[in-house]
Amino acid sequence: QVQLVESGGGLVQAGGSLRLSCAASGSFFSINAMGWYRQAPARERELVAAITNGGSANYADSVKGRFTISRDNAKNTVYLQMNSLKPEDTAVYYCNAVFQDQLFRRVLDAWGQGTLVTVSS
């Protein structure tokens, strides 16, 4: 399978910025898409942004115009640039990858351990 390692979370003031990174490693045939989800206390996990290996991206309405997802396919890494952060962005952010395994080319997914983003008011 693949392993995902996130980094870049932290504490920022409202209006500030953070850049999250997620690096994929392991055995796989290809990574078809990568994305970011977040989960706040007592809330369900929600999609924040996703990007295909062709560069097509989509975003949750709540982050459009503020967050930008990008990827470096050569490094198997996805980034989330978060600008104009709001207290409601506070959550644990999880990296997700949709990939095909090396042997059978099955479409599978993997999750990172999460990185905490806290935005103070």
Contacts in CASP RR format, 6 or more apart in sequence:
PFRMAT RR
TARGET T0000
AUTHOR 0000-0000-0000
METHOD contacts of the structure
MODEL  1
QVQLVESGGGLVQAGGSLRLSCAASGSFFSINAMGWYRQAPARERELVAA
ITNGGSANYADSVKGRFTISRDNAKNTVYLQMNSLKPEDTAVYYCNAVFQ
DQLFRRVLDAWGQGTLVTVSS
1 26 0 8 1.000
1 27 0 8 1.000
1 28 0 8 1.000
1 101 0 8 1.000
1 108 0 8 1.000
1 110 0 8 1.000
2 24 0 8 1.000
2 25 0 8 1.000
2 26 0 8 1.000
2 27 0 8 1.000
2 28 0 8 1.000
2 31 0 8 1.000
2 97 0 8 1.000
2 99 0 8 1.000
2 110 0 8 1.000
3 24 0 8 1.000
3 25 0 8 1.000
3 26 0 8 1.000
3 110 0 8 1.000
3 112 0 8 1.000
4 22 0 8 1.000
4 23 0 8 1.000
4 24 0 8 1.000
4 95 0 8 1.000
4 96 0 8 1.000
4 97 0 8 1.000
4 110 0 8 1.000
4 111 0 8 1.000
4 112 0 8 1.000
4 113 0 8 1.000
5 22 0 8 1.000
5 23 0 8 1.000
5 25 0 8 1.000
5 112 0 8 1.000
5 113 0 8 1.000
6 20 0 8 1.000
6 21 0 8 1.000
6 22 0 8 1.000
6 93 0 8 1.000
6 94 0 8 1.000
6 95 0 8 1.000
6 112 0 8 1.000
6 113 0 8 1.000
6 114 0 8 1.000
6 115 0 8 1.000
7 20 0 8 1.000
7 21 0 8 1.000
7 22 0 8 1.000
7 115 0 8 1.000
8 18 0 8 1.000
8 19 0 8 1.000
8 20 0 8 1.000
8 21 0 8 1.000
8 115 0 8 1.000
9 18 0 8 1.000
9 20 0 8 1.000
9 93 0 8 1.000
9 115 0 8 1.000
9 116 0 8 1.000
9 117 0 8 1.000
10 18 0 8 1.000
10 115 0 8 1.000
10 116 0 8 1.000
10 117 0 8 1.000
10 118 0 8 1.000
11 118 0 8 1.000
11 119 0 8 1.000
11 120 0 8 1.000
12 18 0 8 1.000
12 85 0 8 1.000
12 117 0 8 1.000
12 118 0 8 1.000
12 119 0 8 1.000
12 120 0 8 1.000
13 119 0 8 1.000
13 120 0 8 1.000
14 85 0 8 1.000
14 86 0 8 1.000
14 87 0 8 1.000
14 119 0 8 1.000
14 120 0 8 1.000
14 121 0 8 1.000
15 83 0 8 1.000
15 84 0 8 1.000
15 85 0 8 1.000
15 86 0 8 1.000
15 119 0 8 1.000
16 83 0 8 1.000
16 84 0 8 1.000
16 85 0 8 1.000
16 119 0 8 1.000
17 81 0 8 1.000
17 82 0 8 1.000
17 83 0 8 1.000
17 84 0 8 1.000
17 85 0 8 1.000
18 82 0 8 1.000
18 85 0 8 1.000
18 117 0 8 1.000
19 79 0 8 1.000
19 80 0 8 1.000
19 81 0 8 1.000
19 82 0 8 1.000
20 36 0 8 1.000
20 79 0 8 1.000
20 80 0 8 1.000
20 82 0 8 1.000
20 93 0 8 1.000
20 95 0 8 1.000
20 115 0 8 1.000
20 117 0 8 1.000
21 77 0 8 1.000
21 78 0 8 1.000
21 79 0 8 1.000
22 34 0 8 1.000
22 35 0 8 1.000
22 36 0 8 1.000
22 77 0 8 1.000
22 78 0 8 1.000
22 79 0 8 1.000
22 95 0 8 1.000
22 97 0 8 1.000
22 112 0 8 1.000
23 75 0 8 1.000
23 76 0 8 1.000
23 77 0 8 1.000
24 31 0 8 1.000
24 34 0 8 1.000
24 76 0 8 1.000
24 77 0 8 1.000
24 78 0 8 1.000
24 97 0 8 1.000
24 99 0 8 1.000
24 110 0 8 1.000
25 76 0 8 1.000
27 101 0 8 1.000
27 102 0 8 1.000
28 99 0 8 1.000
28 100 0 8 1.000
28 101 0 8 1.000
28 102 0 8 1.000
29 99 0 8 1.000
29 100 0 8 1.000
29 101 0 8 1.000
29 102 0 8 1.000
29 105 0 8 1.000
30 53 0 8 1.000
30 99 0 8 1.000
30 100 0 8 1.000
31 53 0 8 1.000
31 73 0 8 1.000
31 76 0 8 1.000
31 97 0 8 1.000
31 98 0 8 1.000
31 99 0 8 1.000
32 52 0 8 1.000
32 53 0 8 1.000
32 98 0 8 1.000
32 99 0 8 1.000
32 100 0 8 1.000
32 107 0 8 1.000
33 50 0 8 1.000
33 51 0 8 1.000
33 52 0 8 1.000
33 53 0 8 1.000
33 97 0 8 1.000
33 98 0 8 1.000
34 50 0 8 1.000
34 51 0 8 1.000
34 71 0 8 1.000
34 78 0 8 1.000
34 95 0 8 1.000
34 96 0 8 1.000
34 97 0 8 1.000
34 98 0 8 1.000
35 47 0 8 1.000
35 48 0 8 1.000
35 49 0 8 1.000
35 50 0 8 1.000
35 51 0 8 1.000
35 69 0 8 1.000
35 78 0 8 1.000
35 80 0 8 1.000
35 95 0 8 1.000
35 96 0 8 1.000
35 97 0 8 1.000
36 47 0 8 1.000
36 48 0 8 1.000
36 49 0 8 1.000
36 50 0 8 1.000
36 69 0 8 1.000
36 78 0 8 1.000
36 80 0 8 1.000
36 93 0 8 1.000
36 94 0 8 1.000
36 95 0 8 1.000
36 96 0 8 1.000
37 45 0 8 1.000
37 46 0 8 1.000
37 47 0 8 1.000
37 48 0 8 1.000
37 93 0 8 1.000
37 94 0 8 1.000
37 96 0 8 1.000
38 45 0 8 1.000
38 46 0 8 1.000
38 48 0 8 1.000
38 89 0 8 1.000
38 91 0 8 1.000
38 92 0 8 1.000
38 93 0 8 1.000
38 94 0 8 1.000
38 117 0 8 1.000
39 45 0 8 1.000
39 46 0 8 1.000
39 91 0 8 1.000
39 92 0 8 1.000
39 94 0 8 1.000
40 90 0 8 1.000
40 91 0 8 1.000
40 92 0 8 1.000
43 91 0 8 1.000
45 94 0 8 1.000
46 60 0 8 1.000
47 60 0 8 1.000
48 59 0 8 1.000
48 60 0 8 1.000
48 63 0 8 1.000
48 67 0 8 1.000
48 80 0 8 1.000
48 93 0 8 1.000
49 57 0 8 1.000
49 58 0 8 1.000
49 59 0 8 1.000
49 60 0 8 1.000
49 63 0 8 1.000
49 67 0 8 1.000
49 68 0 8 1.000
49 69 0 8 1.000
49 80 0 8 1.000
50 57 0 8 1.000
50 58 0 8 1.000
50 69 0 8 1.000
50 96 0 8 1.000
51 57 0 8 1.000
51 69 0 8 1.000
51 70 0 8 1.000
51 71 0 8 1.000
51 78 0 8 1.000
53 71 0 8 1.000
53 73 0 8 1.000
55 71 0 8 1.000
57 69 0 8 1.000
59 65 0 8 1.000
59 67 0 8 1.000
59 69 0 8 1.000
62 88 0 8 1.000
63 82 0 8 1.000
63 89 0 8 1.000
66 82 0 8 1.000
66 83 0 8 1.000
66 84 0 8 1.000
66 85 0 8 1.000
67 80 0 8 1.000
67 81 0 8 1.000
67 82 0 8 1.000
67 83 0 8 1.000
68 80 0 8 1.000
68 81 0 8 1.000
68 83 0 8 1.000
69 78 0 8 1.000
69 79 0 8 1.000
69 80 0 8 1.000
69 81 0 8 1.000
70 78 0 8 1.000
70 79 0 8 1.000
70 81 0 8 1.000
71 77 0 8 1.000
71 78 0 8 1.000
71 79 0 8 1.000
72 78 0 8 1.000
72 79 0 8 1.000
78 95 0 8 1.000
78 97 0 8 1.000
80 93 0 8 1.000
82 89 0 8 1.000
82 117 0 8 1.000
85 117 0 8 1.000
85 119 0 8 1.000
86 119 0 8 1.000
87 119 0 8 1.000
87 120 0 8 1.000
87 121 0 8 1.000
88 119 0 8 1.000
89 117 0 8 1.000
89 119 0 8 1.000
90 117 0 8 1.000
90 118 0 8 1.000
90 119 0 8 1.000
91 116 0 8 1.000
91 117 0 8 1.000
92 114 0 8 1.000
92 115 0 8 1.000
92 116 0 8 1.000
92 117 0 8 1.000
93 114 0 8 1.000
93 115 0 8 1.000
93 116 0 8 1.000
93 117 0 8 1.000
94 111 0 8 1.000
94 112 0 8 1.000
94 113 0 8 1.000
94 114 0 8 1.000
95 111 0 8 1.000
95 112 0 8 1.000
95 114 0 8 1.000
96 109 0 8 1.000
96 110 0 8 1.000
96 111 0 8 1.000
96 112 0 8 1.000
97 109 0 8 1.000
97 110 0 8 1.000
98 107 0 8 1.000
98 108 0 8 1.000
98 109 0 8 1.000
99 107 0 8 1.000
99 108 0 8 1.000
99 109 0 8 1.000
99 110 0 8 1.000
100 106 0 8 1.000
100 107 0 8 1.000
100 108 0 8 1.000
101 108 0 8 1.000
END
